[in-house]
Amino acid sequence: MDSERLAVYNWMTTEVLIADAEESVLSAAKKMASKNVGCVVIVKNEKPVGIFTERDILERVVVAQKDYLCTKIGDVMTSNIVTINSQKSYTLACEIVRKNNIRHLPVVDDHGKLVGIISIKDLSGYLKRDK
């Protein structure tokens, strides 16, 4: 299989749902529900600085009994996010997802700017295509 076909940019989603760290959990959750996605990426100067996922809602808001109306996603997002360059391989993306136990991997360009996202669903779709 040629390495060009295995590049992350061939498997990522380019329409990434983004949010501001000052948005409420409710606002972010409504965005996620309206687009049927499991996360929003928080960006600053076009670069990802955080990610807020369904798991964050469950663990950091519901279980922690925080008020979803006034809690800002910046206070409950994952800020030590892992990203991957769009030129890297599908195999590396799989390794990163597995090693870090994550479901969403923001994709960046050579300047660190957000250009897409690759999810566990995208990665499993690749495996299904080649069978």
C-alpha positions in Angstrom: 0.0 0.0 0.0 1.5 3.4 -0.9 2.4 5.8 1.8 0.4 8.7 0.1 -2.8 6.8 0.6 -1.9 6.2 4.3 -1.4 9.9 5.1 -3.7 11.2 7.8 -5.1 13.9 5.5 -6.8 11.2 3.4 -8.7 10.0 6.5 -9.4 13.1 8.5 -12.6 15.2 8.7 -11.9 18.8 7.7 -15.0 20.2 9.2 -14.0 20.5 12.8 -16.5 21.8 15.4 -14.6 24.5 17.3 -15.4 26.5 20.4 -14.1 29.2 22.6 -12.9 28.4 26.1 -15.3 31.0 27.5 -18.4 29.1 26.2 -20.6 27.3 28.7 -20.7 23.5 28.9 -24.3 23.7 27.8 -23.4 25.8 24.7 -20.7 23.3 23.7 -23.0 20.3 24.3 -25.7 21.8 22.2 -23.2 22.4 19.3 -22.0 18.8 19.6 -25.6 17.4 19.7 -26.7 19.5 16.7 -23.8 18.2 14.6 -23.9 14.7 16.0 -20.2 14.8 17.0 -18.4 13.7 20.1 -16.1 16.7 20.7 -15.3 20.4 20.1 -11.8 21.6 19.7 -10.9 24.8 21.5 -8.6 27.0 19.3 -6.5 30.1 19.9 -4.9 31.8 16.9 -6.0 28.9 14.7 -4.1 26.4 16.9 -5.7 23.8 19.1 -5.3 24.5 22.8 -7.9 22.1 24.2 -10.5 19.5 23.4 -13.9 19.0 25.1 -15.5 15.6 24.7 -18.5 13.6 25.7 -16.3 11.9 28.3 -15.4 15.4 29.7 -19.1 16.1 30.1 -19.6 12.9 32.0 -16.6 12.9 34.2 -15.8 16.6 34.7 -19.3 18.0 34.8 -21.9 15.5 35.7 -19.9 13.3 38.1 -18.2 16.4 39.5 -21.7 18.0 39.9 -20.8 21.2 38.2 -23.4 23.6 36.9 -23.5 23.1 33.1 -25.1 26.5 32.6 -22.3 28.5 34.0 -19.2 26.2 33.9 -16.9 27.3 31.1 -15.5 24.6 28.9 -12.1 26.1 29.4 -12.4 25.0 33.0 -13.2 21.4 32.2 -11.6 20.7 28.8 -8.6 18.6 28.3 -5.8 21.1 27.8 -2.8 18.8 27.4 -4.0 17.6 24.0 -2.2 15.4 21.6 -2.2 16.3 17.9 -0.9 14.8 14.7 0.5 16.4 11.6 -1.7 15.8 8.5 1.3 14.3 6.6 1.9 11.6 9.2 0.6 8.0 8.6 -2.6 6.3 9.5 -0.5 3.8 11.5 1.0 6.5 13.7 -2.5 8.0 14.3 -3.7 4.5 15.4 -0.7 4.2 17.8 -1.3 7.7 19.3 -5.0 7.0 19.8 -4.3 3.6 21.4 -1.4 4.8 23.6 -3.3 7.9 24.9 -6.7 6.2 25.2 -8.4 8.9 23.2 -11.2 8.9 20.6 -10.5 12.2 18.8 -7.1 13.4 17.5 -6.9 16.9 16.2 -4.9 17.2 12.9 -2.5 20.2 12.4 -0.4 21.5 9.6 3.3 22.2 9.7 2.6 25.5 11.6 0.5 23.8 14.2 -2.8 25.2 12.8 -5.9 23.0 13.1 -6.8 21.5 9.7 -8.9 18.6 10.7 -9.7 15.8 13.1 -9.4 12.1 13.0 -11.6 9.9 15.2 -11.6 6.3 16.2 -14.5 6.0 13.8 -12.4 7.3 10.9 -9.6 4.9 11.8 -12.0 1.9 12.1 -13.5 2.9 8.7 -10.1 2.5 7.2 -9.8 -1.0 8.4 -13.2 -1.9 7.0 -12.4 -0.4 3.6 -9.4 -2.7 3.0 -11.0 -6.0 3.9 
